[in-house]
């Protein structure tokens, strides 16, 4: 990292031989140069330089650069771009620019498509509401162990220590491996979705289990003694199955892929049924834990009256499963309910503070309506949307 920073300084020294009002240094994204570009800003002490990394893996550097001295932040007019540039709406809504409140620590989400996640918007809104001097960033991660080594090194060099992460698939197993202390449910499932620093030691846990049990309780559903099916045997599905099992339910795992289904069944000690042979009849609780949103993962017409269907996916309009569930008058709990509880649980673990109840989560999610896949709809040869600079302003959070 230091070697990359030195190389960028040499290139910048060559650039400034030509007088300009603004110098823009944008190396290719990657762990080495992606982290070096904002580090360049910390040592220059100049107000005429903007430096960040290109590509989706460099999105976090674009966001963080103003706090390190960059005079401008560049956003795309319209939806976020495939080049990692956030939209102007994201810069304003998700990260609170142009205001630059004090910053002394970093949090973030580590995953494959973190740039499209709603987590930065929700966590940063809570951080601003509580006036905590921290920022929650989107880290696009391909190899978690390498990212983990880099993240801690960058935090020390930039004097902005990493305090915690939410972790998405496929890195939840790696989150368990790097932690010093692992919660019992995460340990049994072999996966965690949150990492946080506690008295100098990294802790790992899963919030999926607690979220599902809390939401079922709010809906008046007690799974104890009843049959429950969890469709999807990934890390989320396994955490949910374990929670239901510990709550006294008779759990069955359901999965399309036999290898993962059998592996999860062996790990948790519960039966497994292939999706092709699964019938929802006779189950009091059905939890859908796959990304499928466009069609029903099982026939809702066969679900018993009085059963509860819980969806881990959140969409607007509702998913095919949730629409059919509510049309039949069944108990339907959608992913928005799960999201609220998950974010609250994760925020509490990361910061030690409760998520502010006064923040309206759903309206926050739609305060800046954008199509996450808008760039996929761009016609070949169409000009990309214009870039709009935002000039940051230091001061208290508005």
LOLUM-818287 format. One record per residue (C-alpha): residue number from 1; chain; x, y, z. Coordinates in pm, 1 decimal, always signed. Example, Ala and Ser with C-alpha at 12.3 -4.5 7.8 and 13.67 -1.06 7.14 Angstrom:
{1, A, {+1230.0, -450.0, +780.0}},
{2, A, {+1367.0, -106.0, +714.0}},
This chain:
{1, A, {+0.0, +0.0, +0.0}},
{2, A, {+280.2, +241.8, +87.2}},
{3, A, {+463.1, +156.9, -236.1}},
{4, A, {+149.8, +233.1, -439.2}},
{5, A, {+106.0, +562.5, -255.3}},
{6, A, {+465.6, +660.7, -333.2}},
{7, A, {+411.8, +583.6, -703.1}},
{8, A, {+97.8, +797.4, -712.5}},
{9, A, {+287.1, +1083.4, -547.7}},
{10, A, {+548.3, +1065.5, -821.9}},
{11, A, {+276.9, +1082.7, -1086.8}},
{12, A, {+111.5, +1373.3, -910.4}},
{13, A, {+443.5, +1558.7, -890.9}},
{14, A, {+464.4, +1530.9, -1269.8}},
{15, A, {+106.4, +1652.6, -1309.7}},
{16, A, {+153.3, +1973.1, -1109.6}},
{17, A, {+425.5, +2094.6, -1342.1}},
{18, A, {+127.1, +2203.5, -1554.0}},
{19, A, {-72.4, +2480.0, -1376.2}},
{20, A, {-442.5, +2397.5, -1326.8}},
{21, A, {-737.2, +2493.6, -1106.6}},
{22, A, {-810.2, +2129.2, -1021.9}},
{23, A, {-602.7, +1812.4, -1044.2}},
{24, A, {-785.5, +1481.0, -1076.4}},
{25, A, {-599.3, +1158.8, -1003.9}},
{26, A, {-798.8, +843.2, -1078.8}},
{27, A, {-600.5, +515.6, -1084.4}},
{28, A, {-757.8, +182.1, -1167.2}},
{29, A, {-947.6, +28.9, -878.6}},
{30, A, {-801.0, -252.8, -673.2}},
{31, A, {-689.9, -317.3, -318.0}},
{32, A, {-344.9, -164.9, -367.5}},
{33, A, {-418.6, +145.0, -572.3}},
{34, A, {-776.1, +186.3, -455.3}},
{35, A, {-655.0, +247.0, -101.5}},
{36, A, {-353.1, +450.4, -209.6}},
{37, A, {-554.2, +718.2, -390.8}},
{38, A, {-732.1, +858.4, -83.1}},
{39, A, {-412.7, +817.7, +121.5}},
{40, A, {-249.8, +1056.0, -125.3}},
{41, A, {-498.2, +1323.7, -17.3}},
{42, A, {-415.8, +1284.6, +352.1}},
{43, A, {-52.6, +1385.1, +302.3}},
{44, A, {-77.0, +1663.9, +45.1}},
{45, A, {-265.9, +1924.6, +243.5}},
{46, A, {-390.2, +2084.0, -80.1}},
{47, A, {-736.0, +2206.2, -175.1}},
{48, A, {-697.9, +2163.6, -551.0}},
{49, A, {-670.8, +1783.1, -573.7}},
{50, A, {-937.1, +1516.6, -602.0}},
{51, A, {-820.4, +1155.0, -594.9}},
{52, A, {-1020.9, +833.8, -600.5}},
{53, A, {-1013.4, +491.4, -767.2}},
{54, A, {-1217.7, +396.9, -1072.3}},
{55, A, {-1453.2, +102.9, -1110.5}},
{56, A, {-1713.5, -46.2, -874.1}},
{57, A, {-1442.9, -142.8, -623.0}},
{58, A, {-1347.3, +223.8, -601.5}},
{59, A, {-1691.3, +361.5, -507.6}},
{60, A, {-1595.1, +394.4, -141.9}},
{61, A, {-1292.4, +608.5, -234.5}},
{62, A, {-1516.6, +850.8, -424.1}},
{63, A, {-1736.7, +888.1, -116.1}},
{64, A, {-1454.9, +919.3, +138.5}},
{65, A, {-1233.9, +1158.6, -63.3}},
{66, A, {-1404.7, +1483.8, +52.4}},
{67, A, {-1338.6, +1399.0, +417.4}},
{68, A, {-969.6, +1357.2, +330.3}},
{69, A, {-940.5, +1694.0, +158.3}},
{70, A, {-1086.9, +1663.9, -191.9}},
{71, A, {-1268.3, +1986.4, -288.1}},
{72, A, {-1525.6, +1808.9, -507.6}},
{73, A, {-1721.4, +1484.3, -515.7}},
{74, A, {-1842.1, +1362.1, -854.3}},
{75, A, {-2186.3, +1206.0, -892.2}},
{76, A, {-2381.4, +1080.8, -1190.6}},
{77, A, {-2698.2, +1262.8, -1293.4}},
{78, A, {-2952.4, +982.1, -1286.4}},
{79, A, {-2889.3, +624.9, -1176.0}},
{80, A, {-2549.3, +504.1, -1049.8}},
{81, A, {-2311.8, +393.2, -1325.0}},
{82, A, {-2138.4, +64.4, -1393.3}},
{83, A, {-1808.9, +251.9, -1352.5}},
{84, A, {-1861.4, +278.8, -977.5}},
{85, A, {-1970.7, +642.4, -981.3}},
{86, A, {-2257.6, +695.3, -736.7}},
{87, A, {-2550.9, +908.3, -837.3}},
{88, A, {-2591.0, +1260.9, -709.5}},
{89, A, {-2894.8, +1132.3, -520.7}},
{90, A, {-2683.0, +872.4, -341.9}},
{91, A, {-2418.5, +1128.1, -244.2}},
{92, A, {-2687.4, +1351.3, -95.3}},
{93, A, {-2917.0, +1090.4, +60.1}},
{94, A, {-2687.8, +801.7, +147.7}},
{95, A, {-2381.0, +996.4, +258.5}},
{96, A, {-2512.4, +1339.0, +357.1}},
{97, A, {-2295.0, +1543.8, +123.4}},
{98, A, {-2214.7, +1827.9, +87.7}},
{99, A, {-2198.8, +1846.7, +469.1}},
{100, A, {-1877.5, +1706.7, +620.4}},
{101, A, {-1937.5, +1639.7, +989.6}},
{102, A, {-1640.5, +1521.5, +1201.3}},
{103, A, {-1518.4, +1174.8, +1114.5}},
{104, A, {-1307.7, +944.7, +1332.1}},
{105, A, {-1412.3, +589.0, +1238.9}},
{106, A, {-1537.7, +379.4, +947.7}},
{107, A, {-1804.0, +112.7, +913.5}},
{108, A, {-1918.0, -56.1, +595.4}},
{109, A, {-2077.7, -337.5, +403.0}},
{110, A, {-1852.6, -599.2, +242.8}},
{111, A, {-2002.3, -789.1, -48.7}},
{112, A, {-2011.2, -845.7, -424.1}},
{113, A, {-2271.2, -578.4, -507.4}},
{114, A, {-2241.4, -345.4, -210.3}},
{115, A, {-2272.7, -35.1, -426.5}},
{116, A, {-2643.2, -113.9, -475.2}},
{117, A, {-2717.5, -191.8, -112.3}},
{118, A, {-2958.7, +16.1, +95.3}},
{119, A, {-2738.1, -35.5, +402.6}},
{120, A, {-2525.0, +279.7, +355.9}},
{121, A, {-2839.1, +493.9, +334.4}},
{122, A, {-2992.9, +345.8, +649.5}},
{123, A, {-2680.5, +325.4, +866.0}},
{124, A, {-2555.4, +671.1, +768.8}},
{125, A, {-2896.7, +822.7, +839.2}},
{126, A, {-2879.3, +674.8, +1189.3}},
{127, A, {-2519.0, +790.5, +1238.6}},
{128, A, {-2618.8, +1145.0, +1140.8}},
{129, A, {-2928.4, +1137.4, +1360.8}},
{130, A, {-2718.5, +1038.8, +1663.5}},
{131, A, {-2432.6, +1273.2, +1559.4}},
{132, A, {-2179.0, +991.2, +1575.6}},
{133, A, {-1844.7, +1077.4, +1405.7}},
{134, A, {-1844.1, +781.8, +1166.4}},
{135, A, {-1921.3, +692.5, +805.0}},
{136, A, {-2061.5, +368.4, +660.4}},
{137, A, {-1911.0, +282.3, +319.5}},
{138, A, {-1977.2, +26.3, +42.2}},
{139, A, {-1681.8, -210.3, -4.5}},
{140, A, {-1702.4, -432.8, -311.5}},
{141, A, {-1506.6, -741.0, -209.6}},
{142, A, {-1390.6, -1034.1, -421.4}},
{143, A, {-1151.3, -1202.4, -176.2}},
{144, A, {-1237.7, -1140.3, +187.6}},
{145, A, {-909.2, -1239.4, +359.9}},
{146, A, {-714.3, -1003.8, +135.0}},
{147, A, {-967.5, -726.8, +189.8}},
{148, A, {-952.4, -782.8, +564.6}},
{149, A, {-575.0, -734.3, +577.2}},
{150, A, {-601.9, -425.3, +362.9}},
{151, A, {-891.3, -266.8, +555.5}},
{152, A, {-712.7, -274.7, +887.5}},
{153, A, {-391.1, -141.9, +732.7}},
{154, A, {-571.0, +142.3, +556.0}},
{155, A, {-752.8, +244.6, +871.8}},
{156, A, {-426.2, +280.4, +1059.6}},
{157, A, {-257.4, +482.3, +783.9}},
{158, A, {-554.0, +715.3, +730.7}},
{159, A, {-621.2, +749.1, +1104.5}},
{160, A, {-975.3, +631.7, +1036.4}},
{161, A, {-996.2, +291.6, +1203.2}},
{162, A, {-1240.0, +33.3, +1074.9}},
{163, A, {-1483.4, -39.7, +1360.0}},
{164, A, {-1721.7, -286.2, +1201.7}},
{165, A, {-1872.4, -445.8, +893.0}},
{166, A, {-2192.4, -602.0, +778.6}},
{167, A, {-2106.2, -894.4, +553.5}},
{168, A, {-2303.8, -1042.2, +265.1}},
{169, A, {-2270.8, -1366.9, +72.9}},
{170, A, {-2039.6, -1522.4, -26.7}},
{171, A, {-1815.4, -1385.6, +250.1}},
{172, A, {-2013.1, -1486.6, +559.7}},
{173, A, {-1798.1, -1794.0, +621.6}},
{174, A, {-1482.2, -1583.5, +595.0}},
{175, A, {-1624.8, -1344.5, +854.2}},
{176, A, {-1626.5, -1631.7, +1104.1}},
{177, A, {-1269.4, -1724.8, +1015.0}},
{178, A, {-1118.2, -1378.9, +1076.9}},
{179, A, {-1300.3, -1312.4, +1404.7}},
{180, A, {-1143.9, -1352.4, +1748.4}},
{181, A, {-1476.7, -1433.1, +1914.5}},
{182, A, {-1770.6, -1597.5, +1734.3}},
{183, A, {-2127.4, -1606.0, +1861.4}},
{184, A, {-2279.2, -1952.0, +1920.4}},
{185, A, {-2532.1, -1938.9, +1635.1}},
{186, A, {-2274.1, -1809.0, +1386.3}},
{187, A, {-2032.8, -2077.4, +1503.2}},
{188, A, {-2283.2, -2357.7, +1449.3}},
{189, A, {-2391.9, -2224.0, +1108.4}},
{190, A, {-2033.0, -2147.0, +1011.3}},
{191, A, {-2135.2, -1801.0, +887.2}},
{192, A, {-2172.1, -1447.2, +1022.5}},
{193, A, {-2321.2, -1131.2, +875.2}},
{194, A, {-2172.3, -877.0, +1113.9}},
{195, A, {-1820.2, -812.5, +1245.6}},
{196, A, {-1741.7, -549.6, +1506.4}},
{197, A, {-1447.3, -439.4, +1719.4}},
{198, A, {-1497.6, -481.0, +2093.8}},
{199, A, {-1218.1, -390.4, +2334.9}},
{200, A, {-955.0, -463.3, +2072.6}},
{201, A, {-1100.5, -798.4, +1964.0}},
{202, A, {-1313.1, -873.1, +1659.9}},
{203, A, {-1648.3, -1037.0, +1725.1}},
{204, A, {-1868.0, -1212.4, +1469.0}},
{205, A, {-2238.9, -1291.2, +1487.7}},
{206, A, {-2545.3, -1350.4, +1274.8}},
{207, A, {-2850.6, -1128.0, +1311.7}},
{208, A, {-3073.2, -1336.0, +1082.2}},
{209, A, {-3188.7, -1567.7, +1359.9}},
{210, A, {-3288.1, -1301.3, +1612.1}},
{211, A, {-3462.5, -1097.7, +1343.1}},
{212, A, {-3687.6, -1381.9, +1230.7}},
{213, A, {-3791.0, -1484.1, +1583.8}},
{214, A, {-3866.9, -1124.3, +1682.8}},
{215, A, {-4078.2, -1066.0, +1373.7}},
{216, A, {-4274.3, -1389.9, +1418.8}},
{217, A, {-4342.1, -1297.5, +1780.9}},
{218, A, {-4472.3, -954.8, +1675.9}},
{219, A, {-4709.3, -1127.4, +1433.9}},
{220, A, {-4835.4, -1351.5, +1713.1}},
{221, A, {-4672.7, -1663.8, +1566.2}},
{222, A, {-4517.2, -1916.0, +1807.2}},
{223, A, {-4326.5, -2183.8, +1612.2}},
{224, A, {-4279.0, -2412.7, +1914.1}},
{225, A, {-4415.1, -2760.6, +1849.9}},
{226, A, {-4512.3, -2680.7, +1491.0}},
{227, A, {-4371.2, -2783.9, +1155.9}},
{228, A, {-4160.7, -2518.6, +985.4}},
{229, A, {-3991.8, -2520.1, +645.6}},
{230, A, {-3701.8, -2302.2, +538.4}},
{231, A, {-3661.9, -2270.6, +162.9}},
{232, A, {-3298.8, -2193.7, +83.7}},
{233, A, {-2993.9, -2351.1, +248.9}},
{234, A, {-2745.0, -2067.6, +220.7}},
{235, A, {-2601.3, -1898.7, +527.3}},
{236, A, {-2920.9, -1699.6, +587.6}},
{237, A, {-3144.0, -2003.4, +554.8}},
{238, A, {-2926.3, -2205.6, +790.7}},
{239, A, {-2929.1, -1929.2, +1052.5}},
{240, A, {-3307.2, -1904.8, +1031.9}},
{241, A, {-3347.1, -2283.6, +1051.7}},
{242, A, {-3126.1, -2295.5, +1360.8}},
{243, A, {-3330.2, -2021.2, +1528.5}},
{244, A, {-3657.0, -2201.3, +1458.6}},
{245, A, {-3508.3, -2527.2, +1581.1}},
{246, A, {-3396.8, -2365.3, +1906.1}},
{247, A, {-3744.0, -2211.1, +1942.2}},
{248, A, {-3893.7, -2561.5, +1946.4}},
{249, A, {-4011.3, -2596.7, +1585.9}},
{250, A, {-3982.3, -2916.0, +1382.9}},
{251, A, {-3774.7, -2783.2, +1096.2}},
{252, A, {-3733.3, -2910.4, +741.3}},
{253, A, {-3477.5, -2764.4, +501.8}},
{254, A, {-3573.1, -2720.8, +136.8}},
{255, A, {-3327.3, -2647.0, -142.5}},
{256, A, {-3301.8, -2676.0, -518.6}},
{257, A, {-2937.1, -2790.3, -514.4}},
{258, A, {-2897.1, -3129.8, -345.8}},
{259, A, {-2533.8, -3088.9, -237.8}},
{260, A, {-2593.2, -2772.1, -36.2}},
{261, A, {-2918.4, -2909.0, +104.0}},
{262, A, {-2756.4, -3227.1, +229.5}},
{263, A, {-2460.4, -3036.8, +371.8}},
{264, A, {-2688.6, -2800.4, +566.4}},
{265, A, {-2899.6, -3092.8, +684.0}},
{266, A, {-2591.8, -3268.9, +818.1}},
{267, A, {-2461.2, -2952.3, +985.7}},
{268, A, {-2785.7, -2869.2, +1166.7}},
{269, A, {-2921.6, -3220.6, +1218.7}},
{270, A, {-3259.1, -3156.7, +1051.3}},
{271, A, {-3425.9, -3327.7, +752.8}},
{272, A, {-3383.8, -3203.0, +396.8}},
{273, A, {-3631.5, -3220.1, +107.5}},
{274, A, {-3545.6, -3127.0, -253.3}},
{275, A, {-3749.6, -2831.5, -376.6}},
{276, A, {-3889.2, -3041.5, -662.1}},
{277, A, {-4057.0, -3273.0, -407.7}},
{278, A, {-4159.2, -3013.5, -147.7}},
{279, A, {-4520.4, -2942.5, -54.7}},
{280, A, {-4599.0, -2652.4, +179.7}},
{281, A, {-4906.6, -2829.0, +315.9}},
{282, A, {-4889.1, -2912.2, +685.4}},
{283, A, {-4636.8, -2642.4, +775.4}},
{284, A, {-4731.9, -2367.0, +1019.1}},
{285, A, {-4431.5, -2149.8, +930.5}},
{286, A, {-4267.9, -2113.6, +588.6}},
{287, A, {-3957.7, -1898.7, +547.2}},
{288, A, {-3831.3, -1810.5, +201.5}},
{289, A, {-3455.2, -1742.6, +214.4}},
{290, A, {-3349.1, -1729.7, -152.0}},
{291, A, {-3318.1, -1423.3, -381.5}},
{292, A, {-3609.1, -1538.5, -600.7}},
{293, A, {-3863.4, -1256.4, -632.3}},
{294, A, {-4036.3, -1288.0, -969.6}},
{295, A, {-4219.2, -1616.7, -911.5}},
{296, A, {-4345.5, -1827.2, -621.4}},
{297, A, {-4081.0, -2067.2, -481.9}},
{298, A, {-4365.6, -2300.9, -381.8}},
{299, A, {-4740.7, -2304.1, -461.7}},
{300, A, {-4910.5, -2066.2, -219.3}},
{301, A, {-5244.1, -2230.3, -305.5}},
{302, A, {-5126.3, -2538.3, -112.4}},
{303, A, {-5036.7, -2348.3, +207.4}},
{304, A, {-5261.8, -2424.7, +506.9}},
{305, A, {-5503.1, -2164.0, +635.9}},
{306, A, {-5352.4, -2001.6, +944.9}},
{307, A, {-4993.0, -2059.1, +833.2}},
{308, A, {-4738.7, -1776.9, +834.0}},
{309, A, {-4520.2, -1702.6, +532.5}},
{310, A, {-4205.7, -1498.2, +595.2}},
{311, A, {-4001.6, -1353.3, +309.7}},
{312, A, {-3636.1, -1251.1, +349.4}},
{313, A, {-3640.2, -1064.3, +14.5}},
{314, A, {-3762.3, -702.1, +6.7}},
{315, A, {-3905.7, -552.5, -309.5}},
{316, A, {-4144.0, -277.0, -407.8}},
{317, A, {-4389.8, -373.6, -545.1}},
{318, A, {-4410.6, -692.2, -335.7}},
{319, A, {-4265.3, -1020.6, -458.2}},
{320, A, {-4477.5, -1283.6, -629.5}},
{321, A, {-4475.6, -1491.3, -311.8}},
{322, A, {-4590.0, -1210.2, -86.5}},
{323, A, {-4857.4, -1092.1, -329.6}},
{324, A, {-5007.2, -1441.1, -349.4}},
{325, A, {-4982.1, -1490.2, +27.7}},
{326, A, {-5172.1, -1171.6, +105.1}},
{327, A, {-5426.3, -1237.4, -169.8}},
{328, A, {-5521.2, -1557.4, +14.2}},
{329, A, {-5550.8, -1374.4, +346.3}},
{330, A, {-5259.7, -1561.5, +504.7}},
{331, A, {-5013.5, -1412.2, +752.0}},
{332, A, {-4754.1, -1253.7, +525.2}},
{333, A, {-4434.5, -1099.2, +662.4}},
{334, A, {-4226.8, -936.7, +391.3}},
{335, A, {-3859.7, -849.7, +367.0}},
{336, A, {-3916.6, -487.3, +467.2}},
{337, A, {-4012.2, -604.9, +818.1}},
{338, A, {-3702.5, -824.1, +826.3}},
{339, A, {-3483.5, -539.1, +701.6}},
{340, A, {-3593.1, -305.4, +980.2}},
{341, A, {-3510.0, -556.2, +1252.1}},
{342, A, {-3183.3, -667.5, +1087.9}},
{343, A, {-3057.0, -310.5, +1045.3}},
{344, A, {-3149.0, -228.2, +1405.8}},
{345, A, {-2968.6, -536.0, +1537.6}},
{346, A, {-2659.9, -471.3, +1325.5}},
{347, A, {-2642.4, -100.9, +1408.8}},
{348, A, {-2657.7, -179.7, +1780.6}},
{349, A, {-2371.6, -428.6, +1751.6}},
{350, A, {-2157.9, -202.4, +1532.1}},
{351, A, {-2194.2, +120.7, +1727.4}},
{352, A, {-2319.7, +26.3, +2072.0}},
{353, A, {-2619.6, +257.1, +2016.1}},
{354, A, {-2982.8, +166.4, +1941.2}},
{355, A, {-3106.4, +245.6, +1592.3}},
{356, A, {-3317.1, +564.0, +1624.0}},
{357, A, {-3684.7, +466.6, +1633.6}},
{358, A, {-3786.3, +799.3, +1486.1}},
{359, A, {-3620.1, +720.8, +1152.1}},
{360, A, {-3888.0, +596.4, +907.7}},
{361, A, {-3702.0, +310.3, +740.6}},
{362, A, {-3928.2, +252.6, +442.2}},
{363, A, {-3957.0, +618.9, +346.5}},
{364, A, {-3577.6, +644.4, +380.2}},
{365, A, {-3540.4, +362.3, +132.1}},
{366, A, {-3751.3, +547.9, -123.9}},
{367, A, {-3640.5, +903.0, -45.0}},
{368, A, {-3433.1, +895.4, -364.7}},
{369, A, {-3599.8, +656.0, -607.4}},
{370, A, {-3347.2, +493.3, -838.9}},
{371, A, {-3343.7, +181.3, -1054.7}},
{372, A, {-3048.9, -30.0, -945.9}},
{373, A, {-3029.9, -193.0, -1288.0}},
{374, A, {-3081.7, +119.4, -1495.5}},
{375, A, {-2737.1, +94.1, -1652.9}},
{376, A, {-2828.0, -247.7, -1794.0}},
{377, A, {-3108.5, -82.9, -1991.4}},
{378, A, {-2880.4, +168.7, -2164.9}},
{379, A, {-2887.4, +120.8, -2540.5}},
{380, A, {-2552.7, +56.2, -2715.0}},
{381, A, {-2396.1, +379.8, -2825.6}},
{382, A, {-2608.6, +592.3, -2592.3}},
{383, A, {-2416.4, +872.2, -2421.8}},
{384, A, {-2368.2, +816.5, -2047.3}},
{385, A, {-2546.4, +1053.8, -1807.1}},
{386, A, {-2357.5, +1369.3, -1719.7}},
{387, A, {-2131.2, +1393.6, -1417.3}},
{388, A, {-2225.1, +1656.4, -1160.0}},
{389, A, {-1969.7, +1779.6, -907.5}},
{390, A, {-2072.9, +1850.7, -548.0}},
{391, A, {-1867.7, +2090.3, -340.1}},
{392, A, {-1844.3, +1961.3, +18.9}},
{393, A, {-1886.4, +2193.6, +315.9}},
{394, A, {-1737.0, +2128.1, +657.6}},
{395, A, {-1950.6, +2171.7, +964.0}},
{396, A, {-2207.8, +2008.3, +1183.9}},
{397, A, {-2452.9, +1757.5, +1051.0}},
{398, A, {-2769.4, +1938.1, +938.5}},
